[in-house]
Amino acid sequence: MSKTEKNQELAAAKAGMDRKTARTYLGDPRLPSERKEDRSWRTRTDPFDEEWEKIREQVATNPGLEAKTIFEALQRQHPGKFADGQLRTLQRRLKHWRATAGPEQEVFFAQKHVAGRLGQSDFTRMGELNITIGGQRFPHLLYHFLLTYSNWEDVSLCYSESFESLSDGLQNALWELGGVPLDHRTDRMSLAVNNASDEGEFTARYGALLRHYKMAGQKIQPRKANENGDVEQRHFRLKCAID
């Protein structure tokens, strides 16, 4: 534009910019996009600065704590101080801290999950949390169901690893979900899997339950608990949240 007009003032006016800005651009061989420098400073105060040391100590002590659990606790402790939209700020800050200063992370190989494909379930004992009712210990288990793609989950209270507990927990989850996955995976629990028989892969009652809901059953390989790793990890996260 500057080469086709009589002077810089006219060229700047046609380009929609101030004359001084045009002069600056003409005196610099770089493109405007190349002149932009990365910002190294914050444009606003971090709302979690005052609480960060407490948060850091919590996460250092309990590495499984999720940002959402911490955030909801902060909202209860300081009513009106933290807006719902600030959860993402805390999640980003925790992610950065874990990557740069947090404990070393276990190396794992990501698995590809497909929506609607696989559900996993397992029992988990809650005794380690020392839950009491009226001062008396409350020994119990949870039946835990999970969709591996979305991490949608459901739990049912139970008192033993029985087929009745499995059946009730699984059906409660499916009705709450409003649908069924194509496949359902468990560990090698004897109430579902024929571990010492060649008559069939699954027990008669569990096989009938799978057929009723038109799901294909899967079982993990012996001593391969990682194959049910999604629900195992959710056990850990759930217990940390409850604790």
C-alpha positions in Angstrom: 0.0 0.0 0.0 2.8 2.4 0.9 4.3 1.9 -2.6 1.1 2.8 -4.4 0.1 6.0 -2.4 1.8 9.4 -2.5 2.7 9.5 1.2 2.6 7.4 4.4 -0.3 9.3 5.9 -2.6 8.4 3.0 -1.4 4.8 3.0 -2.0 4.4 6.7 -5.5 5.9 6.4 -6.4 3.4 3.7 -5.0 0.5 5.8 -7.0 1.6 8.8 -4.1 2.3 11.1 -2.5 5.2 12.8 0.4 7.0 11.0 2.9 6.3 13.8 1.9 2.6 13.7 2.5 2.5 10.0 5.9 4.1 10.4 6.8 1.5 13.0 5.9 -1.4 10.7 7.7 0.1 7.7 10.9 0.5 9.8 10.8 -3.2 10.9 11.4 -6.0 8.4 9.4 -8.5 10.5 5.8 -9.3 9.8 3.3 -8.1 12.5 2.7 -11.7 13.5 6.4 -12.2 14.1 6.6 -9.1 16.4 4.3 -10.6 19.0 6.2 -11.9 22.0 5.0 -14.6 24.3 3.6 -13.2 27.5 5.4 -14.4 30.7 3.2 -12.6 33.2 -0.3 -13.2 34.5 -3.1 -10.9 33.4 -5.0 -11.5 36.6 -4.4 -12.7 40.2 -4.6 -16.4 40.7 -7.6 -16.9 43.0 -5.9 -19.9 44.7 -2.7 -18.2 45.8 -3.9 -17.9 49.4 -4.9 -21.5 49.6 -2.2 -23.0 47.4 0.2 -24.1 50.2 -2.6 -26.1 51.9 -3.7 -27.6 48.6 -0.1 -28.6 47.7 0.3 -30.3 51.1 -3.0 -32.2 50.6 -2.1 -33.4 47.2 1.5 -34.3 48.3 0.0 -36.4 51.1 -2.8 -37.9 49.0 -1.7 -38.1 45.4 -5.0 -39.5 44.2 -7.0 -36.4 45.3 -8.8 -34.9 42.3 -9.0 -31.1 41.7 -12.8 -31.3 41.8 -12.8 -32.8 45.3 -10.5 -30.1 46.5 -12.4 -27.4 44.8 -15.8 -28.5 46.3 -14.2 -28.5 49.8 -12.9 -25.0 49.2 -16.3 -23.8 48.2 -17.8 -25.3 51.4 -15.0 -23.7 53.6 -15.2 -20.3 51.9 -18.9 -19.7 50.8 -19.1 -17.3 47.8 -15.3 -17.0 47.4 -14.8 -19.4 44.5 -17.1 -19.5 41.5 -17.9 -22.8 39.7 -16.0 -21.5 36.6 -12.7 -21.4 38.5 -12.5 -25.2 38.7 -10.6 -25.2 35.4 -8.0 -22.8 36.8 -7.3 -25.1 39.7 -7.2 -28.2 37.4 -4.6 -26.5 35.2 -2.5 -25.4 38.2 -2.5 -28.9 39.7 -1.7 -30.4 36.4 1.3 -28.1 36.0 2.5 -28.8 39.6 2.2 -32.5 39.2 4.2 -32.4 35.9 7.0 -30.1 37.3 7.2 -30.7 41.0 4.9 -33.6 41.9 5.8 -37.2 42.6 7.1 -39.4 39.8 4.3 -40.9 37.7 4.0 -44.5 37.0 4.7 -45.3 33.3 1.7 -46.8 31.5 0.5 -47.5 28.0 -2.8 -45.9 27.1 -5.6 -48.1 25.9 -8.0 -47.0 23.2 -11.6 -47.0 24.4 -14.7 -46.8 22.2 -18.0 -45.3 23.3 -20.6 -47.9 24.3 -18.2 -50.8 24.0 -17.0 -51.9 27.4 -18.2 -51.8 31.0 -16.0 -53.1 33.9 -17.1 -54.1 37.4 -15.6 -55.3 40.6 -16.1 -55.4 44.3 -14.0 -53.3 46.7 -13.8 -53.7 50.5 -14.2 -50.5 52.5 -12.7 -51.7 55.8 -9.5 -49.7 55.4 -11.4 -46.4 55.8 -12.6 -47.4 59.3 -16.1 -46.1 58.6 -18.4 -46.2 61.7 -22.1 -45.8 62.4 -23.1 -44.7 65.9 -19.5 -45.4 67.0 -19.6 -49.0 65.7 -17.5 -50.3 62.8 -19.4 -50.7 59.6 -17.9 -53.6 57.6 -19.2 -53.5 54.0 -18.2 -53.6 50.4 -19.1 -51.6 47.3 -20.0 -53.1 43.9 -18.5 -50.7 41.4 -19.5 -50.5 37.7 -17.7 -48.3 35.2 -17.9 -47.4 31.5 -14.3 -47.3 30.3 -14.9 -44.7 27.6 -16.7 -42.0 29.6 -15.8 -43.1 33.1 -19.5 -43.0 34.0 -19.8 -45.0 37.2 -22.3 -46.4 39.7 -21.9 -48.1 43.1 -24.1 -50.3 45.2 -23.7 -51.2 48.9 -23.3 -54.9 49.7 -22.0 -57.2 52.4 -20.4 -60.1 50.5 -19.0 -61.0 47.1 -22.0 -63.1 46.1 -23.9 -63.6 42.9 -26.8 -61.8 44.4 -24.6 -58.8 45.1 -23.2 -58.9 41.6 -26.6 -59.3 40.0 -28.2 -56.5 42.0 -25.3 -54.1 41.5 -25.0 -54.7 37.8 -28.7 -54.4 37.1 -28.9 -51.2 39.3 -26.1 -49.7 37.2 -27.7 -50.6 33.9 -31.1 -49.2 34.9 -29.5 -46.0 36.1 -27.6 -45.8 32.9 -30.6 -46.5 30.7 -28.7 -48.8 28.4 -26.0 -51.5 28.2 -22.5 -51.7 26.9 -21.7 -54.4 24.3 -19.2 -56.1 26.6 -18.9 -56.5 30.3 -15.6 -57.4 32.0 -14.9 -58.8 35.4 -11.9 -60.3 37.2 -11.9 -64.1 37.6 -14.4 -64.0 40.5 -15.7 -67.6 41.0 -19.3 -66.4 41.2 -19.1 -65.5 37.5 -16.2 -67.4 36.0 -15.6 -71.1 35.7 -12.0 -71.1 36.8 -11.6 -74.9 37.1 -14.1 -76.3 34.6 -14.2 -76.7 30.8 -18.0 -77.0 30.8 -18.4 -73.3 30.1 -16.6 -70.0 30.3 -19.0 -68.5 32.8 -21.3 -69.9 35.5 -24.8 -70.7 34.5 -26.5 -67.9 36.5 -24.0 -65.2 35.3 -24.2 -66.5 31.7 -28.0 -66.2 31.9 -27.7 -62.6 33.2 -25.4 -61.7 30.3 -27.8 -63.2 27.8 -30.8 -61.4 29.3 -29.1 -58.0 28.8 -27.5 -59.0 25.5 -24.0 -58.4 26.7 -20.9 -60.4 25.8 -18.9 -61.4 28.9 -15.1 -60.9 29.3 -12.8 -62.1 32.0 -9.2 -61.0 32.7 -6.3 -63.4 32.3 -4.8 -65.0 35.5 -2.6 -62.6 37.4 -3.4 -59.8 35.0 -5.3 -57.4 37.2 -4.3 -54.5 35.0 -6.8 -55.7 32.4 -9.5 -54.5 34.7 -7.4 -51.4 35.5 -10.0 -48.8 34.8 -12.4 -49.9 37.6 -9.4 -50.6 39.9 -8.3 -47.0 39.5 -11.8 -45.7 40.1 -11.8 -47.7 43.3 -8.7 -45.8 44.4 -10.1 -42.4 43.4 -13.5 -43.1 45.1 -11.9 -44.2 48.3 -9.7 -41.1 48.4 -12.8 -38.9 47.8 -14.7 -40.6 50.6 -11.7 -40.5 52.9 
